[in-house]
Amino acid sequence: MPQAQAGTNVSLTVAVVLGTLLLAALAVWVITFLVFYRRRQQQFMREKELLLSRFEQELQLVKLEVQEETHRQIASEIHDNVGQLLSVVRLYQSGLIEQLANEAQRRRLTEANEITGRAIADLRALSHAINTDFLLKQSLAEILRSETERITRSGTFTAGFSTQGEIPELPPETTLIVCRMTQELLQNAIRHSAGNHIDIKLERKPHQLHISVTDNGHGMPRQPAKGSGTDNLQRRAGLIGATVVHQPASARGTAAFIILPLP
C-alpha cells in the first residue's frame, strides 16, 4: 500500500509538472502570438499609411501636372493670340498718329498707343510667369526677380528682390513648385494685406534655403486661417519636404517663409 500510494503521488506530481509546463508553453505561445500579431498589425498600419501618403502625393502631382498644362495653354493663348492682336492694334495706332493733323488728337492717340504698349509688355510678362516651359529654363532667383518687376509694373504695389549667401541650383521640378508657392504668397499679400510694398528675399542657411515674402500691410494672425490658398501651399510644400511659416513682420505687415531643406 505505501508503495502504491507513493507511485500514485509520483504520477500525480509528474502530471502536475507536465500540466504546468504545458500551460506555461501555451502561455508563452499565446504571448508570442499576440506580440507577433501586434507587430504585424503595426507594420500593416505603417504600410497602409505609407501607401496612402504615396497615393496622396501622386494625386497631388497629377493635379499639378493638369494645372501646369492649363498654364501652358493660357500662356500660349496670351502670347500667340491676344498679344499679337494688341500688336496689330498698336501698329494701326502708330499709322494713324502720323496721319492726324489735330495736335490734341495726336496726343490722345499717342497716350493710347503707350498704354497699349504697356499692356503688351504686361501680358508678355504674365505669359512668362505662368508658362511652365519658360520657367523651367530659369533659376529661382531669375524667376522671382521677374515677379517683382511684373508686380511693380502693375502700379498697385512696388516690390523688391534680394539674395543673401550663395543660392544653390535646385532641380527644375523643385524650382517650379517653389515658384508656384511664392506666387501664391504674393497673391495673398496683394489681395489681403492692404499694403503697397512687398519684398522677396532668398537666403541661404546651413542646410536650408529660406524664401521670404514680406509686406507692409495691416498684418495677420501668427497662424492664418484655413483657406486663401493655405491648404494648397501645405500640399505643395509636402511634395518637396518644405515648411511654410507665417509670422508678423518686425514693424508692420506679415512675413511668410518657405523653408526648403538642402542636402
BAFI-3210 file (N, C-alpha, C; in Angstrom, 3 decimals, decimal comma, padded with zeros to 6 digits):
// residues 263
n [1|2|3|4|5|6|7|8|9|10|11|12|13|14|15|16|17|18|19|20|21|22|23|24|25|26|27|28|29|30|31|32|33|34|35|36|37|38|39|40|41|42|43|44|45|46|47|48|49|50|51|52|53|54|55|56|57|58|59|60|61|62|63|64|65|66|67|68|69|70|71|72|73|74|75|76|77|78|79|80|81|82|83|84|85|86|87|88|89|90|91|92|93|94|95|96|97|98|99|100|101|102|103|104|105|106|107|108|109|110|111|112|113|114|115|116|117|118|119|120|121|122|123|124|125|126|127|128|129|130|131|132|133|134|135|136|137|138|139|140|141|142|143|144|145|146|147|148|149|150|151|152|153|154|155|156|157|158|159|160|161|162|163|164|165|166|167|168|169|170|171|172|173|174|175|176|177|178|179|180|181|182|183|184|185|186|187|188|189|190|191|192|193|194|195|196|197|198|199|200|201|202|203|204|205|206|207|208|209|210|211|212|213|214|215|216|217|218|219|220|221|222|223|224|225|226|227|228|229|230|231|232|233|234|235|236|237|238|239|240|241|242|243|244|245|246|247|248|249|250|251|252|253|254|255|256|257|258|259|260|261|262|263]
n.u [000,801|001,845|003,775|002,241|000,758|002,841|003,678|001,441|001,460|003,818|003,144|001,059|002,444|004,145|002,239|001,154|003,418|003,934|001,515|001,695|003,961|002,971|000,891|002,450|003,965|001,887|001,020|003,287|003,280|000,865|001,386|003,598|002,363|000,503|002,218|003,573|001,380|000,582|002,814|002,754|000,332|000,936|002,938|001,434|-000,293|001,558|002,481|000,081|-000,408|001,832|001,331|-001,029|-000,060|001,715|-000,126|-001,639|000,357|000,953|-001,508|-001,632|000,525|-000,426|-002,559|-001,096|000,276|-001,850|-002,681|-000,379|-000,344|-002,647|-001,787|000,202|-001,362|-002,899|-000,860|000,160|-002,059|-002,260|000,194|000,313|-002,116|-003,760|-001,666|-000,580|-002,758|-003,038|-000,623|-001,036|-003,090|-001,667|000,122|-001,618|-002,475|-000,103|000,218|-002,024|-001,447|000,509|-001,000|-002,820|-003,768|-004,617|-003,401|-004,178|-005,660|-003,665|-002,022|-003,670|-004,056|-001,455|-000,959|-002,788|-001,577|000,790|-000,242|-001,304|001,091|002,217|000,352|000,828|003,435|002,953|001,255|003,010|004,878|003,184|002,508|004,995|005,279|003,419|004,014|005,096|007,194|008,886|009,609|011,029|013,445|014,827|016,587|015,697|016,113|016,131|013,502|011,978|012,912|011,916|009,220|008,917|009,446|007,304|005,146|005,686|005,404|002,678|001,624|000,054|001,296|004,631|007,680|010,434|013,558|015,941|019,004|020,799|023,809|025,156|023,121|021,787|021,609|018,577|016,703|014,758|011,965|011,577|012,206|010,069|007,835|008,426|008,388|005,646|004,508|005,563|004,404|001,761|001,892|002,544|000,233|-001,613|-000,663|-001,060|-003,828|-004,871|-003,368|-003,580|-001,531|001,241|003,686|005,999|008,475|010,743|012,882|015,724|017,492|020,397|020,819|022,436|022,134|019,596|017,240|015,826|012,905|011,469|008,522|007,557|005,292|003,993|001,586|-001,510|-001,028|-001,435|-002,938|-000,733|-000,851|-002,390|-005,855|-007,521|-007,801|-007,772|-005,742|-004,025|-004,161|-003,471|-000,871|000,368|000,089|001,654|004,086|004,551|005,264|007,894|009,176|009,207|008,564|006,008|005,738|004,082|004,378|004,150|005,515|008,526|007,890|005,394|002,820|003,098|005,138|005,988|007,350|009,030|010,542|013,041|014,564|018,013|020,416]
n.v [-001,223|001,350|001,613|001,665|003,977|005,808|005,581|006,566|009,211|010,109|009,858|011,685|013,990|014,158|014,503|016,955|018,581|018,246|019,242|021,871|022,711|022,441|024,305|026,577|026,580|026,909|029,435|030,949|030,574|031,817|034,472|035,032|034,812|036,916|039,125|038,912|039,207|041,779|043,229|042,697|043,895|046,586|046,974|046,598|048,803|050,864|050,413|050,817|053,533|054,605|053,867|055,316|057,896|058,013|057,703|060,049|061,916|061,245|061,822|064,579|065,375|064,720|066,516|068,896|068,633|068,776|071,399|072,787|072,184|073,497|076,093|076,304|076,301|078,624|080,545|080,251|081,067|083,759|084,779|084,089|084,839|086,970|088,788|089,171|090,323|092,760|093,878|094,332|096,207|098,305|098,872|099,893|102,126|103,615|104,207|105,843|108,012|109,385|110,358|112,119|115,513|117,163|118,338|117,811|115,465|113,806|113,681|112,393|109,943|109,069|108,670|106,607|104,705|104,276|103,179|100,837|099,639|099,198|097,384|095,224|094,562|093,861|091,663|089,954|089,527|088,297|086,027|084,737|084,281|082,297|080,299|077,139|075,822|077,946|078,832|076,650|076,891|078,793|080,104|079,982|082,459|084,205|083,925|084,883|087,490|088,512|088,340|090,329|092,577|092,489|092,858|095,454|096,910|096,786|098,857|099,002|097,869|098,161|096,341|094,544|092,763|090,510|088,757|086,561|085,148|082,200|081,089|077,983|075,828|074,466|071,399|071,243|070,622|071,107|073,825|074,834|074,195|075,655|078,184|078,429|078,310|080,634|082,548|082,190|083,139|085,787|086,652|086,377|088,379|090,656|090,642|090,644|092,106|094,890|096,659|098,365|097,594|094,981|092,670|090,298|087,736|085,713|083,474|081,855|079,328|077,253|074,128|074,742|076,563|079,696|081,283|084,296|086,291|089,446|091,867|095,272|095,623|095,469|093,372|090,000|087,126|085,015|082,297|081,683|081,479|078,546|078,100|080,551|079,680|078,428|075,659|074,552|075,494|074,075|071,453|071,474|072,095|069,752|068,001|068,552|068,441|070,797|073,618|075,866|079,002|081,543|084,788|087,783|090,741|092,637|095,332|096,195|094,555|091,401|088,502|085,808|082,594|080,235|077,337|075,448|072,353|071,517|069,342]
n.w [000,000|000,905|-001,096|-003,410|-002,953|-002,940|-005,554|-006,807|-005,931|-007,123|-009,796|-009,868|-009,246|-011,440|-013,433|-012,689|-012,963|-015,700|-016,687|-015,791|-017,181|-019,734|-019,700|-019,269|-021,592|-023,404|-022,601|-023,197|-025,941|-026,633|-025,792|-027,415|-029,907|-029,739|-029,486|-031,912|-033,637|-032,962|-033,777|-036,514|-037,111|-036,542|-038,461|-040,736|-040,536|-040,751|-043,369|-044,701|-044,139|-045,428|-048,091|-048,468|-048,127|-050,298|-052,358|-052,073|-052,615|-055,274|-056,396|-055,930|-057,478|-060,018|-060,156|-060,123|-062,527|-064,322|-063,788|-064,595|-067,295|-068,065|-067,513|-069,485|-071,809|-071,455|-071,372|-073,942|-075,420|-074,612|-075,523|-078,291|-079,441|-078,084|-077,490|-080,065|-081,408|-080,009|-080,708|-083,409|-083,193|-081,997|-084,024|-086,005|-084,601|-084,471|-087,171|-087,599|-085,973|-087,372|-089,440|-088,430|-088,154|-086,174|-083,170|-080,520|-080,829|-081,802|-079,571|-077,677|-078,959|-079,060|-076,351|-075,912|-077,493|-076,092|-073,742|-074,767|-075,487|-072,955|-071,994|-073,679|-072,872|-070,199|-070,552|-071,848|-069,807|-067,935|-069,375|-069,436|-066,704|-066,098|-067,800|-067,938|-069,332|-069,966|-067,412|-066,414|-067,621|-066,285|-063,392|-059,881|-058,646|-060,854|-061,753|-059,564|-059,362|-061,755|-061,141|-059,172|-060,718|-062,491|-060,734|-059,805|-062,181|-062,443|-060,974|-058,672|-056,441|-055,166|-055,494|-054,132|-054,536|-053,192|-052,402|-050,217|-049,412|-051,069|-053,517|-054,123|-057,030|-057,905|-058,440|-061,470|-061,122|-058,401|-058,318|-059,840|-058,210|-055,869|-056,993|-057,745|-055,200|-054,060|-055,726|-054,937|-052,297|-052,829|-054,180|-052,112|-050,378|-051,952|-052,260|-049,629|-047,765|-047,715|-048,124|-049,774|-050,644|-051,306|-050,339|-051,567|-050,591|-050,981|-049,076|-048,085|-045,764|-043,234|-044,517|-045,404|-047,431|-047,403|-048,391|-048,388|-048,116|-047,623|-046,529|-046,210|-044,974|-043,040|-041,383|-040,000|-038,312|-036,357|-037,058|-039,954|-040,941|-042,257|-045,780|-048,462|-050,091|-048,348|-047,703|-050,165|-050,396|-048,296|-049,194|-051,518|-050,366|-048,948|-050,981|-051,588|-049,233|-047,765|-045,531|-044,525|-043,069|-041,271|-039,948|-037,904|-039,348|-038,543|-037,924|-039,136|-040,918|-042,682|-042,637|-044,636|-044,845|-046,827|-046,108|-047,196|-047,091|-047,617|-049,187]
ca.u [000,000|002,675|004,452|001,228|000,445|003,998|003,644|000,356|001,932|004,807|002,408|000,332|003,428|004,573|001,129|001,073|004,564|003,707|000,424|002,217|004,830|002,122|000,224|003,466|004,264|000,729|001,029|004,373|002,841|-000,167|002,038|004,388|001,426|-000,055|003,276|003,778|000,193|000,625|003,844|002,245|-000,707|001,612|003,595|000,369|-000,755|002,608|002,439|-001,146|-000,181|002,801|000,640|-001,953|000,748|002,192|-001,267|-001,963|001,410|000,758|-002,703|-001,268|001,387|-001,299|-003,262|-000,140|000,541|-003,019|-002,610|000,709|-000,765|-003,570|-000,951|000,840|-002,362|-003,233|000,309|000,214|-003,162|-001,896|001,325|000,100|-003,348|-004,053|-000,507|-000,458|-003,835|-002,695|000,487|-001,653|-003,775|-000,649|000,647|-002,618|-002,434|001,090|-000,059|-002,996|-000,798|001,214|-001,953|-003,646|-003,242|-005,006|-002,382|-004,818|-005,985|-002,388|-001,541|-004,503|-003,787|-000,111|-001,121|-003,437|-000,570|001,702|-000,979|-001,335|002,438|002,385|-000,491|001,552|004,558|002,400|000,776|004,188|005,415|002,244|002,673|006,220|005,103|002,607|004,478|005,957|008,400|009,756|010,124|011,991|014,725|015,404|016,862|014,683|016,375|015,687|012,041|011,425|013,234|010,934|007,930|008,903|009,358|005,932|004,277|005,941|004,812|001,217|001,287|-000,644|002,320|006,037|008,253|011,883|014,103|017,325|019,515|021,869|024,517|025,205|021,860|022,088|020,759|017,615|016,114|013,699|010,648|011,554|012,145|008,716|006,920|008,734|007,903|004,191|004,207|005,881|003,357|000,579|002,120|002,471|-001,167|-002,249|-000,265|-001,697|-005,276|-005,344|-002,528|-003,913|-000,289|001,620|005,053|006,335|009,871|011,059|014,295|016,283|018,594|020,998|021,123|023,036|021,255|018,255|017,040|014,647|012,289|010,543|007,667|007,188|004,524|003,886|000,155|-002,048|-000,652|-002,390|-002,631|000,500|-001,227|-003,546|-006,965|-007,538|-008,345|-006,909|-004,573|-003,163|-004,131|-002,708|000,539|000,859|000,196|002,836|005,272|004,781|005,871|009,339|009,704|009,379|007,669|005,521|005,538|003,645|004,573|004,110|006,782|009,137|007,185|004,003|002,678|003,234|006,252|005,724|008,599|009,112|011,818|013,336|015,800|019,006|021,286]
ca.v [000,000|002,565|001,728|002,069|005,396|006,592|005,608|007,483|010,583|010,443|010,053|012,949|015,083|014,240|015,077|018,384|019,253|018,273|020,185|023,233|023,012|022,614|025,610|027,621|026,604|027,513|030,871|031,537|030,588|032,858|035,783|035,205|035,060|038,264|040,088|038,844|039,784|043,222|043,788|042,630|044,919|047,878|047,036|046,781|050,182|051,718|050,240|051,458|054,981|054,922|053,785|056,444|059,093|057,976|057,945|061,483|062,633|061,015|062,567|065,982|065,568|064,710|067,806|069,927|068,472|069,319|072,853|073,307|072,087|074,620|077,292|076,331|076,674|080,041|081,328|080,226|081,897|085,158|085,176|083,902|085,448|088,296|089,650|089,517|091,247|094,068|094,401|094,862|097,446|099,339|099,231|100,778|103,400|104,350|104,745|106,933|109,172|110,121|110,954|113,132|116,878|117,804|118,033|117,201|114,085|113,081|113,450|111,363|108,657|108,664|108,122|105,307|103,800|103,926|102,271|099,545|099,069|098,676|096,193|094,141|094,176|093,171|090,353|089,120|089,128|087,340|084,782|084,092|083,888|081,082|079,319|076,165|075,571|079,110|078,874|075,566|077,270|079,855|079,806|080,513|083,887|084,928|083,902|085,761|088,871|088,882|088,532|091,653|093,577|092,455|093,466|096,894|097,483|096,846|100,173|098,931|097,560|098,109|095,096|094,465|091,406|090,446|087,434|086,555|083,881|081,542|080,401|076,766|075,470|073,453|070,614|072,016|070,403|071,820|075,253|075,152|074,144|076,816|079,359|078,497|078,637|082,054|083,305|082,128|084,067|087,144|086,973|086,578|089,698|091,685|090,634|090,749|092,864|096,318|097,425|098,830|097,167|093,591|092,287|088,877|087,514|084,367|083,461|080,546|078,985|075,923|073,021|075,232|077,754|080,445|082,220|085,104|087,296|090,359|093,037|096,354|095,816|095,562|092,199|088,908|086,250|084,234|081,145|082,104|080,543|077,691|078,780|081,547|079,024|077,843|074,207|074,257|075,729|072,979|070,253|071,610|072,018|068,353|067,304|068,803|068,414|072,172|074,096|077,238|079,655|082,937|085,497|089,238|091,391|093,305|096,557|096,158|093,672|089,962|087,815|084,395|081,917|078,859|076,800|074,271|071,679|071,256|068,212]
ca.w [000,000|000,846|-002,388|-004,393|-002,710|-003,388|-007,021|-007,216|-005,685|-008,168|-011,053|-009,755|-009,339|-012,840|-014,202|-012,374|-013,590|-017,147|-016,951|-015,597|-018,323|-020,910|-019,580|-019,466|-023,024|-024,075|-022,301|-023,993|-027,343|-026,784|-025,687|-028,639|-030,998|-029,579|-029,804|-033,360|-034,267|-032,746|-034,661|-037,884|-037,238|-036,622|-039,759|-041,727|-040,446|-041,322|-044,825|-045,166|-044,096|-046,466|-049,376|-048,540|-048,349|-051,683|-053,231|-051,998|-053,333|-056,707|-056,786|-055,957|-058,645|-061,197|-060,167|-060,520|-063,959|-065,025|-063,645|-065,415|-068,695|-068,251|-067,584|-070,810|-072,808|-071,256|-071,782|-075,403|-075,917|-074,385|-076,368|-079,726|-079,937|-077,519|-077,694|-081,471|-081,751|-079,468|-081,513|-084,635|-082,803|-081,779|-085,350|-086,614|-083,876|-084,896|-088,503|-087,505|-085,356|-088,430|-090,380|-087,779|-088,162|-084,933|-082,172|-079,354|-081,177|-081,883|-078,215|-077,054|-079,600|-078,620|-075,000|-076,060|-078,047|-074,998|-072,850|-075,460|-075,364|-071,586|-071,887|-074,357|-072,008|-069,033|-070,995|-072,112|-068,503|-067,363|-070,129|-068,945|-065,300|-065,984|-068,787|-067,277|-070,127|-069,822|-066,040|-066,202|-068,206|-065,471|-061,989|-058,963|-058,450|-062,052|-061,790|-058,530|-059,739|-062,787|-060,475|-058,535|-061,788|-063,013|-059,726|-059,792|-063,396|-062,322|-060,452|-057,387|-055,448|-055,539|-054,990|-054,142|-054,510|-052,730|-052,043|-049,219|-049,484|-052,378|-053,758|-054,878|-058,168|-057,491|-059,532|-062,148|-060,538|-057,114|-058,655|-060,287|-057,072|-055,019|-057,727|-057,611|-053,803|-053,858|-056,413|-054,080|-051,179|-053,374|-054,434|-050,804|-049,882|-052,784|-052,038|-048,249|-046,822|-047,739|-048,158|-051,104|-050,970|-050,981|-050,517|-051,686|-050,266|-050,978|-048,113|-047,842|-044,378|-043,171|-044,889|-045,706|-048,248|-046,951|-049,335|-047,578|-048,766|-046,541|-046,984|-045,226|-044,762|-041,681|-040,606|-039,920|-037,176|-036,471|-037,853|-040,740|-041,021|-043,433|-046,940|-049,100|-050,669|-047,319|-047,872|-051,381|-050,062|-047,468|-050,031|-052,378|-049,502|-048,627|-052,114|-051,640|-047,868|-047,277|-044,472|-044,720|-041,771|-041,299|-038,689|-038,074|-039,685|-037,386|-037,573|-039,577|-042,060|-042,488|-043,290|-044,899|-045,178|-047,330|-045,618|-048,019|-046,660|-048,653|-048,844]
c.u [000,828|003,347|003,464|000,879|001,572|004,011|002,577|000,783|002,924|004,108|001,661|001,273|003,885|003,480|001,002|002,191|004,361|002,590|000,876|003,100|004,008|001,412|001,206|003,816|003,130|000,695|002,107|003,959|001,815|000,458|002,846|003,495|000,865|000,968|003,507|002,618|000,202|001,650|003,389|001,179|-000,090|002,296|002,576|-000,125|000,275|002,602|001,206|-000,979|000,790|002,147|-000,321|-001,198|001,249|001,062|-001,629|-000,915|001,252|-000,442|-002,401|-000,390|000,563|-002,053|-002,332|000,162|-000,618|-002,998|-001,541|000,364|-001,762|-002,809|-000,288|-000,141|-002,731|-002,082|000,415|-000,862|-002,832|-000,841|000,969|-001,116|-003,572|-002,899|-000,359|-001,530|-003,541|-001,536|-000,034|-002,369|-002,776|-000,054|-000,314|-002,612|-001,240|000,886|-001,011|-002,374|-000,121|000,255|-002,779|-002,971|-003,539|-004,053|-002,995|-005,152|-004,720|-001,883|-002,347|-004,226|-002,394|-000,157|-001,764|-002,449|000,423|001,040|-001,055|000,020|002,684|001,552|000,187|002,696|004,060|001,901|001,939|004,793|004,509|002,350|003,897|006,030|004,322|003,035|005,494|007,267|009,391|010,397|011,197|013,367|015,459|015,711|015,760|014,871|015,892|014,164|011,459|011,750|012,242|009,557|007,843|008,788|007,935|004,973|004,441|005,318|003,298|000,748|000,576|000,319|003,691|006,625|009,769|012,334|015,555|017,701|020,599|022,513|024,487|023,942|022,121|021,156|019,876|017,172|014,960|012,323|010,511|011,444|010,731|007,739|007,158|008,233|006,395|003,784|004,464|004,840|002,065|000,709|002,028|001,020|-001,927|-001,932|-000,971|-003,190|-005,672|-004,548|-002,933|-002,655|000,001|003,047|005,280|007,824|009,987|012,551|014,623|017,493|019,084|021,342|021,843|021,983|019,824|018,313|015,746|014,187|011,246|009,792|007,121|006,446|004,469|002,423|-000,245|-001,725|-001,748|-002,042|-001,376|000,258|-002,483|-004,626|-006,860|-008,225|-007,336|-005,626|-003,680|-003,038|-003,296|-001,214|001,116|001,013|001,426|004,116|005,601|005,458|007,383|009,951|009,920|008,366|007,269|005,178|005,099|003,922|004,493|005,488|007,268|008,379|005,700|003,915|002,892|004,435|005,879|007,025|008,320|010,487|012,058|014,625|016,716|019,879|022,499]
c.v [001,264|002,745|002,194|003,537|006,291|006,696|006,555|008,937|011,028|010,726|011,384|014,140|015,274|014,878|016,573|019,158|019,359|019,249|021,626|023,647|023,254|023,956|026,759|027,756|027,248|029,017|031,588|031,644|031,688|034,249|036,072|035,525|036,477|039,338|040,128|039,488|041,303|043,879|043,779|043,684|046,307|048,051|047,271|048,220|051,143|051,632|050,910|052,974|055,420|054,900|054,956|057,736|059,154|058,262|059,428|062,314|062,483|061,807|064,052|066,293|065,599|066,029|068,926|069,847|069,029|070,846|073,443|073,231|073,197|075,932|077,424|076,820|078,149|080,927|081,392|081,112|083,385|085,612|085,154|084,641|086,865|089,248|090,096|090,510|092,659|094,695|094,992|096,176|098,579|099,800|100,176|102,146|104,244|104,960|105,920|108,189|110,031|110,848|112,079|114,501|117,589|117,375|117,351|115,737|113,229|112,728|112,353|109,987|108,145|108,057|106,739|104,267|103,354|102,964|100,880|098,852|098,483|097,403|094,994|093,635|093,400|091,775|089,410|088,619|088,100|085,992|084,017|083,553|082,592|079,999|078,383|075,963|076,722|079,132|077,820|075,876|078,319|079,367|080,412|082,014|084,699|085,008|084,907|087,227|089,371|089,126|089,914|092,757|093,645|093,130|094,985|097,570|097,610|098,178|100,159|098,721|097,835|096,863|095,135|093,014|091,462|089,000|087,601|085,168|083,309|080,699|079,167|076,587|074,305|072,618|071,383|071,851|071,131|073,323|075,661|075,183|075,337|078,098|079,517|078,844|080,118|082,938|083,316|083,098|085,520|087,556|087,184|087,962|090,807|091,787|091,044|091,688|094,325|097,176|097,923|098,437|095,735|093,387|090,770|088,712|086,028|084,368|082,034|080,400|077,641|074,828|073,462|076,398|078,409|081,373|082,999|086,091|088,180|091,558|094,077|096,663|095,828|094,343|091,158|088,042|085,430|082,972|081,493|081,037|079,710|078,431|079,765|080,923|078,337|076,338|073,818|074,457|074,558|071,697|070,320|071,506|070,570|067,579|067,469|068,842|069,783|072,473|075,532|077,828|081,098|083,562|086,998|089,769|092,206|094,558|096,431|095,253|092,219|089,439|086,338|083,762|080,537|078,362|075,464|073,613|071,401|070,076|068,669]
c.w [000,000|-000,505|-003,468|-004,244|-003,183|-004,906|-007,542|-007,051|-006,751|-009,487|-011,048|-009,893|-010,781|-013,697|-013,975|-013,059|-015,095|-017,520|-016,828|-016,762|-019,585|-020,887|-019,797|-020,941|-023,803|-023,853|-023,119|-025,455|-027,581|-026,750|-026,950|-029,824|-030,939|-029,928|-031,308|-034,092|-034,154|-033,659|-036,107|-038,119|-037,363|-037,967|-040,866|-041,726|-041,027|-042,845|-045,420|-045,214|-045,181|-047,839|-049,557|-048,809|-049,784|-052,652|-053,249|-052,736|-054,832|-057,212|-056,890|-057,164|-059,929|-061,304|-060,618|-062,003|-064,781|-064,972|-064,559|-066,897|-069,022|-068,360|-068,952|-071,874|-072,695|-071,720|-073,298|-076,011|-075,763|-075,371|-077,848|-080,266|-079,407|-077,751|-079,137|-081,905|-081,241|-080,238|-082,819|-084,339|-082,625|-083,108|-086,067|-085,936|-084,311|-086,271|-088,465|-086,906|-086,419|-089,361|-089,769|-087,807|-086,847|-083,814|-080,940|-079,618|-081,259|-080,484|-077,525|-077,656|-079,240|-077,224|-075,049|-076,586|-076,977|-074,014|-073,468|-075,370|-073,979|-071,384|-072,544|-073,485|-070,791|-069,402|-071,274|-070,800|-067,832|-068,055|-069,660|-067,531|-065,161|-066,956|-068,146|-068,027|-069,996|-068,435|-065,812|-066,783|-067,367|-064,060|-061,129|-058,771|-059,651|-062,105|-060,791|-058,790|-060,800|-062,169|-059,831|-059,586|-062,337|-062,037|-059,722|-061,005|-063,294|-061,757|-059,108|-056,232|-056,039|-054,900|-055,104|-054,059|-054,049|-052,431|-050,982|-049,215|-050,883|-052,558|-054,614|-056,067|-057,759|-058,684|-060,163|-061,511|-059,204|-057,343|-059,029|-059,115|-056,146|-055,682|-057,564|-056,176|-053,529|-054,531|-055,588|-052,903|-051,649|-053,610|-053,128|-050,241|-050,651|-052,467|-050,629|-047,344|-046,686|-047,646|-049,560|-051,486|-050,483|-051,230|-050,586|-051,419|-050,313|-050,060|-047,882|-046,372|-044,377|-043,413|-045,183|-046,683|-047,792|-048,065|-048,543|-048,454|-047,647|-047,114|-045,875|-044,920|-043,303|-040,830|-040,578|-038,717|-037,432|-037,280|-038,635|-040,759|-042,286|-044,575|-047,491|-049,637|-049,659|-047,480|-049,087|-051,151|-049,277|-048,288|-050,928|-051,560|-049,180|-049,740|-052,155|-050,240|-047,268|-046,166|-044,785|-043,358|-042,005|-039,933|-038,942|-038,451|-038,495|-036,972|-037,891|-040,784|-041,677|-043,243|-043,430|-045,389|-045,764|-046,931|-046,322|-047,526|-047,853|-048,238|-048,067]
res [m|p|q|a|q|a|g|t|n|v|s|l|t|v|a|v|v|l|g|t|l|l|l|a|a|l|a|v|w|v|i|t|f|l|v|f|y|r|r|r|q|q|q|f|m|r|e|k|e|l|l|l|s|r|f|e|q|e|l|q|l|v|k|l|e|v|q|e|e|t|h|r|q|i|a|s|e|i|h|d|n|v|g|q|l|l|s|v|v|r|l|y|q|s|g|l|i|e|q|l|a|n|e|a|q|r|r|r|l|t|e|a|n|e|i|t|g|r|a|i|a|d|l|r|a|l|s|h|a|i|n|t|d|f|l|l|k|q|s|l|a|e|i|l|r|s|e|t|e|r|i|t|r|s|g|t|f|t|a|g|f|s|t|q|g|e|i|p|e|l|p|p|e|t|t|l|i|v|c|r|m|t|q|e|l|l|q|n|a|i|r|h|s|a|g|n|h|i|d|i|k|l|e|r|k|p|h|q|l|h|i|s|v|t|d|n|g|h|g|m|p|r|q|p|a|k|g|s|g|t|d|n|l|q|r|r|a|g|l|i|g|a|t|v|v|h|q|p|a|s|a|r|g|t|a|a|f|i|i|l|p|l|p]
***
